[in-house]
């Protein structure tokens, strides 16, 4: 399945519409709605939260438009926006015709050490391809450009930053070149560079010809407790042809792979484009890993400890292209990171309109959905968590629709509807009731009981102990069980 459609000729200007309906069948409030500058821009091809660039206490975000033509036909452009206001903070424009700057873009971490996160964007097509780091605190000024090795490598196909791979206290970056040929034709290569001096820490080649190793890249947090951030790299054609994911760690000298991520069957293009980590889904104290396989409507969540599957989700069988999204931070306060996964080609309401699901990391159940009602919009072309943007205590979501209006593109920052579980609700039932009192007796009656999930919810005065001072607070919260 392809994510490309035929452009039209309608010209659109950048538009911000605050607090409007986001064209969903469910309750669906758009905090910000943003549209492309021109037809065929593919605005919303990629989106990412990028940290707080303007120091207002609210996370900001980027949206790419790789088909934008200001710098040349399909040279591309990346826009950076304020999460609080939706106003554009700055944009950066591609310099090579057909280069597709913004085929991928992400937060690079704080590369220039000014206390403000920076941006990395890839331009993989035309020549060798390149990836460029732009200053988040200097209106997008260029910090450094990484160049591919050979024409056709597609260097910059995927980019990622914000992880300290070599343990020097500085953020590093990883760049994929899935058609690099050193190991074999189109075996692929991934490059991990120091964010301190831009020197290569290590390069890793795909195992066999045609693997397209580097078709997905991500920092995934510290999976082996050595103080360094580790990486996952996708190879969309590896294995039996359906794709594999490879995890790598660094011991200060050598990059090595402790395990491989295998999606099982069905699979097709597993490891292409969307993957992330850094959040703990199964609450074992280690970050876990997400990899999509939208060609077969799957989103996979793997244990960061050993690569075993935690969840394999399919969007309830409700549409095409399911699996695009991220692991996101814990949105309901149950100590498990959660997931946002989209079905960009879902036709449940209208052909190709799209649908987005927000899942519990603890149970795998659906918290909420957003079902678009505009045909061929591709709502869920990308989907991210954004933290609490509007200050209502609930986590919000960044969802793009790059196919909207004939591949012109649109993006929505949508208000989330999931409220955190109340402190005192130890069994996460949604109310503080007699079942929680029973758990309280277990926790308070055992002075050696670990402050785990259940007991932590009962520590209502946050003194790291479950005692009868907490029970007094529970009496104020308690509601009868049904």
C-alpha positions in Angstrom: 0.0 0.0 0.0 1.3 3.4 -0.9 0.9 6.7 0.9 1.0 8.8 -2.3 -2.0 10.2 -4.2 -2.5 12.5 -7.1 -2.1 16.3 -6.4 -4.6 18.9 -7.3 -4.0 22.6 -8.1 -5.8 24.3 -5.3 -3.7 27.0 -3.5 -4.0 27.1 0.3 -2.5 29.6 2.7 -1.3 28.8 6.2 -4.3 29.0 8.5 -4.7 28.6 12.2 -8.2 28.1 13.6 -8.3 27.8 17.4 -10.8 25.7 19.4 -12.9 24.3 16.5 -14.5 21.0 15.7 -11.8 18.7 14.2 -14.4 17.0 11.9 -14.7 13.8 13.9 -17.8 11.7 14.6 -16.9 11.6 18.3 -16.5 14.7 20.6 -13.4 16.1 19.0 -12.1 19.6 19.8 -9.3 21.0 17.7 -7.1 23.3 19.9 -5.3 24.3 16.7 -6.0 23.5 13.0 -3.2 24.2 10.5 -3.3 24.1 6.8 -0.6 24.0 4.1 0.7 26.8 2.0 0.1 25.2 -1.4 -1.4 22.2 -3.3 0.7 19.1 -3.3 2.8 20.1 -0.2 1.9 16.9 1.7 1.7 19.1 4.8 1.5 16.6 7.7 3.7 14.0 6.1 5.6 13.8 9.5 4.9 15.5 12.8 6.7 15.4 16.1 6.7 17.0 19.5 10.0 18.9 19.8 10.2 20.1 23.4 9.6 23.7 24.7 11.4 25.9 22.3 9.9 29.2 23.3 10.1 28.7 27.1 6.4 29.1 27.8 6.0 25.8 29.7 4.1 24.2 26.8 5.5 21.6 24.4 6.0 22.8 20.8 5.8 20.8 17.6 6.9 20.4 14.0 5.1 19.5 10.8 6.7 18.7 7.5 5.7 19.4 3.9 8.2 17.5 1.7 6.3 18.5 -1.5 6.7 22.2 -0.9 8.2 24.1 -3.9 9.7 27.4 -2.6 13.3 26.0 -2.7 12.7 24.1 -6.0 10.1 21.5 -7.1 9.5 19.2 -4.1 12.5 20.7 -2.2 10.4 20.6 0.9 9.8 22.7 4.0 9.6 22.0 7.8 7.4 24.2 10.0 7.9 24.6 13.8 4.9 25.8 15.8 4.1 27.0 19.3 2.0 24.4 21.1 0.3 27.1 23.2 -0.8 29.4 20.5 -0.4 27.5 17.2 1.6 30.3 15.8 4.5 29.5 13.6 7.9 30.0 15.4 10.0 29.5 12.2 10.3 27.3 9.1 13.2 25.9 7.2 13.2 25.3 3.5 14.9 22.6 1.3 17.6 23.6 -1.1 17.5 20.7 -3.6 14.8 20.2 -6.1 13.2 16.8 -5.6 15.1 16.5 -2.3 12.0 16.2 -0.1 13.3 18.0 3.0 11.0 16.8 5.7 10.6 13.3 4.5 11.5 12.9 8.2 12.1 15.4 10.9 12.4 15.2 14.7 13.7 16.9 17.8 17.5 16.6 17.8 18.0 17.3 21.5 20.0 20.3 22.6 22.9 20.1 20.1 24.3 23.7 20.5 24.1 23.5 24.3 22.0 26.7 24.7 19.3 25.0 26.8 16.8 25.0 23.9 16.0 21.8 21.8 17.1 21.8 18.2 15.6 20.1 15.1 17.0 17.5 12.7 15.4 17.0 9.2 16.3 14.7 6.3 16.3 15.4 2.6 16.9 11.9 1.2 16.3 12.2 -2.5 18.4 13.6 -5.3 22.1 13.0 -5.1 23.5 11.5 -1.9 20.8 12.9 0.4 21.6 15.0 3.5 20.3 15.6 7.1 20.6 19.0 8.7 20.4 20.2 12.3 18.7 23.5 12.8 18.9 25.7 15.9 15.6 25.7 17.9 16.7 28.9 19.7 17.9 30.8 16.7 14.9 30.8 14.3 16.2 27.7 12.5 19.7 28.7 11.8 21.8 25.8 10.4 24.1 24.1 13.1 25.4 21.3 11.0 24.8 19.3 7.8 25.5 15.6 7.4 26.0 14.4 3.9 25.4 10.9 2.4 28.2 8.9 1.0 26.9 7.9 -2.4 24.2 8.9 -4.9 21.0 7.1 -4.4 21.7 6.0 -0.8 18.6 7.9 0.4 20.7 9.3 3.4 18.2 11.1 5.6 15.3 8.8 4.8 14.7 8.6 8.6 16.3 10.8 11.3 16.1 10.9 15.1 17.8 12.7 18.0 17.7 13.4 21.6 19.5 10.2 22.9 22.9 10.1 24.5 24.3 7.0 22.8 28.0 7.4 23.7 27.4 8.4 27.3 29.2 11.8 27.1 26.2 13.8 28.5 25.3 15.3 25.1 22.5 14.4 22.7 23.4 12.4 19.6 21.6 11.8 16.3 20.9 8.7 14.1 20.3 8.8 10.4 19.1 6.1 8.0 20.3 5.4 4.5 18.3 2.4 3.4 19.7 2.1 -0.1 23.3 2.2 0.8 25.3 -0.6 -0.9 28.5 -1.3 1.1 27.4 -4.7 2.5 25.3 -5.5 -0.6 23.0 -3.7 -3.0 20.3 -1.9 -1.0 21.3 -3.6 2.2 21.2 -0.2 3.8 23.2 1.6 6.5 22.5 3.6 9.7 24.8 6.2 11.1 25.0 7.4 14.7 26.8 10.7 15.1 28.0 12.6 18.2 26.0 15.7 18.9 29.1 17.1 20.6 31.6 17.2 17.6 29.5 15.5 14.8 32.0 12.7 14.5 30.7 9.2 13.6 30.2 7.0 16.6 29.4 4.0 14.6 27.8 2.9 11.3 25.9 -0.3 11.0 25.1 -2.1 7.7 22.1 -4.2 6.8 22.7 -8.0 6.8 21.7 -8.8 3.2 20.9 -7.3 -0.2 17.6 -5.6 -0.4 17.0 -5.3 3.4 16.6 -1.5 3.3 18.2 -1.4 6.7 17.7 2.2 8.1 14.2 2.5 6.8 13.3 3.3 10.4 15.5 4.7 13.2 14.9 5.7 16.8 16.5 6.3 20.2 14.6 4.0 22.6 16.0 4.9 26.0 18.3 2.9 28.2 17.2 -0.7 27.9 20.3 -2.3 29.6 20.8 0.1 32.5 24.3 1.2 31.4 23.5 5.0 31.5 23.4 5.3 27.7 20.4 5.6 25.3 20.1 2.6 23.0 18.7 2.6 19.4 16.3 0.6 17.2 16.8 0.3 13.5 14.2 -1.0 11.0 14.9 -3.1 7.9 11.6 -3.2 6.0 12.6 -6.2 3.8 14.8 -8.2 6.1 14.1 -11.7 7.4 11.5 -13.6 5.4 10.7 -10.3 3.5 8.2 -8.8 5.9 10.8 -6.8 7.9 12.8 -6.9 11.1 13.8 -4.5 13.8 17.3 -4.5 15.3 18.3 -3.1 18.7 21.8 -1.8 19.3 23.7 -0.8 22.4 27.2 0.8 22.8 29.8 -0.2 25.3 32.1 2.8 24.6 33.9 1.0 21.8 31.6 -1.2 19.9 27.9 -1.2 18.7 26.3 -4.6 19.3 22.8 -6.1 19.0 21.4 -7.9 22.0 18.3 -9.1 20.2 16.2 -8.7 17.0 12.5 -7.7 16.9 10.4 -10.1 14.9 6.8 -9.2 14.1 5.7 -12.7 13.3 3.0 -13.1 10.6 1.5 -11.3 8.8 4.1 -8.7 8.1 5.1 -6.5 5.2 7.2 -3.4 5.6 7.6 -3.9 9.3 10.2 -1.3 10.5 9.5 1.2 7.8 9.1 4.8 9.0 7.4 4.8 12.4 9.1 3.6 15.6 9.9 5.0 19.0 10.6 4.0 22.6 11.8 5.7 25.8 8.5 5.0 27.7 7.7 2.1 30.0 4.5 0.3 28.8 4.6 -2.8 31.0 5.9 -1.0 34.2 9.0 -3.2 34.6 11.3 -0.2 35.1 12.7 -0.3 31.5 11.6 1.6 28.4 9.8 -0.4 25.7 9.7 -0.2 21.9 7.0 0.5 19.3 7.3 -0.4 15.6 4.6 -0.1 13.0 3.6 -2.3 10.1 0.8 -0.3 8.5 0.9 -2.4 5.3 -0.8 -5.3 7.3 -2.6 -3.1 9.9 -0.4 -3.8 12.9 1.2 -1.8 15.6 3.7 -3.8 17.8 4.9 -3.0 21.3 8.0 -4.9 22.4 9.7 -5.3 25.8 12.8 -3.3 25.9 14.4 -5.9 28.2 14.2 -8.9 25.9 12.3 -8.0 22.8 9.2 -10.1 23.6 5.9 -8.8 22.4 3.8 -6.9 24.9 1.0 -5.9 22.6 0.1 -6.5 18.9 -2.7 -4.2 18.0 -4.8 -4.1 14.8 -7.2 -1.2 15.2 -10.1 -3.5 15.9 -10.1 -4.4 12.2 -11.7 -1.1 11.3 -9.6 0.2 8.5 -6.5 0.3 6.3 -3.0 1.6 7.1 -3.4 1.0 10.8 -0.3 1.1 13.0 1.1 4.6 12.5 1.8 6.4 15.8 3.9 6.3 18.9 4.2 5.1 22.5 3.2 8.1 24.5 3.7 9.0 28.2 1.2 7.7 30.8 -2.0 9.7 30.1 -4.3 8.3 32.8 -1.9 8.0 35.8 -1.8 4.2 36.1 2.0 4.0 35.8 2.0 2.5 32.3 2.9 4.4 29.2 0.1 4.4 26.6 -0.1 4.4 22.8 -1.6 6.4 20.0 -2.0 4.5 16.8 -3.7 5.6 13.6 -5.4 4.0 10.6 -4.8 6.7 8.0 -6.8 5.0 5.2 -9.8 3.9 7.3 -13.1 4.2 5.5 -15.4 3.6 8.4 -17.2 6.9 7.9 -15.9 8.1 4.6 -13.5 6.6 2.0 -9.9 7.1 3.1 -11.0 9.6 5.8 -8.9 8.0 8.6 -9.3 7.1 12.3 -7.1 7.4 15.4 -7.1 5.2 18.5 -5.6 5.9 21.9 -4.8 2.7 23.8 -4.1 1.8 27.4 -0.6 0.4 27.8 -1.7 -1.5 30.9 -4.7 -3.3 29.4 -4.5 -2.8 25.6 -8.0 -1.4 25.7 -9.1 1.6 23.7 -9.3 4.8 25.8 -10.7 7.0 23.0 -11.0 7.3 19.3 -11.2 10.1 16.7 -13.0 9.1 13.5 -12.6 11.6 10.7 -15.5 12.4 8.3 -13.7 14.0 5.4 -13.2 11.6 2.5 -9.6 10.9 1.3 -8.1 13.2 4.0 -5.7 10.5 5.4 -6.4 11.6 9.0 -3.8 9.8 11.0 -1.0 10.1 8.4 1.0 10.7 11.5 -0.1 10.8 15.2 1.8 11.9 18.3 1.2 12.7 22.0 1.6 16.3 23.0 1.2 16.4 26.7 -1.3 18.8 28.2 -1.3 21.8 25.8 -4.5 23.5 26.9 -4.0 23.2 30.7 -7.1 21.1 31.4 -5.2 18.3 33.1 -5.6 15.9 30.1 -3.1 14.9 27.5 -3.6 16.2 24.0 -2.8 14.8 20.5 -1.1 16.0 17.3 -2.8 14.3 14.3 -2.1 15.0 10.6 -4.0 14.5 7.4 -1.4 14.9 4.7 -3.8 13.7 1.9 -6.4 16.4 2.7 -7.5 18.4 -0.3 -5.6 16.4 -2.9 -2.3 16.0 -0.9 -2.3 19.7 0.2 -2.5 18.6 3.8 -3.9 19.7 7.2 -3.0 19.1 10.8 -4.9 19.2 14.1 -3.8 19.5 17.7 -6.8 17.8 19.3 -7.8 18.0 23.0 -7.7 14.7 24.8 -10.6 13.4 26.8 -8.9 10.9 29.1 -8.8 12.1 32.8 -6.1 10.8 35.2 -7.2 8.1 37.6 -7.9 9.5 41.1 -5.3 9.0 43.8 -6.8 6.4 46.0 -8.2 4.4 43.1 -5.7 1.5 43.6 -7.5 -0.9 41.2 -7.9 1.7 38.5 -11.7 1.1 38.3 -12.4 4.8 37.9 -13.8 5.3 41.5 -12.4 5.1 45.0 -14.6 2.4 46.6 -14.5 -0.5 49.1 -12.3 -2.6 46.8 -9.7 0.0 47.2 -10.1 -0.1 51.0 -9.3 -3.8 50.9 -6.1 -3.1 49.0 -5.3 -0.4 51.5 -5.5 -2.9 54.3 -3.1 -5.2 52.5 -0.6 -2.3 51.8 -0.8 -0.7 55.3 -0.8 -4.0 57.1 2.6 -5.0 55.6 5.3 -2.5 56.5 7.6 -4.3 54.0 5.1 -4.1 51.1 6.7 -2.4 48.1 5.4 0.9 46.9 4.3 -0.5 43.6 1.3 0.4 41.4 -1.5 -0.4 43.8 0.2 0.9 46.9 1.5 4.0 45.3 -2.1 5.0 44.4 -3.0 4.7 48.1 -0.2 7.1 49.2 -2.6 10.0 49.0 -0.4 12.4 51.0 2.7 11.5 48.9 5.0 10.7 51.9 6.2 7.4 50.4 4.3 5.4 53.0 0.8 4.0 53.1 -0.7 4.6 56.5 -3.9 5.8 58.3 -3.3 9.4 57.3 -3.9 8.2 53.8 -7.1 6.4 54.9 -8.5 9.7 56.1 -8.1 11.1 52.7 -9.6 8.0 51.1 -12.7 8.5 53.3 -13.3 11.9 51.6 -12.9 10.3 48.1 -14.8 7.0 48.6 -17.8 6.2 46.5 -20.0 3.1 46.7 -19.2 0.2 44.4 -21.8 -0.7 41.8 
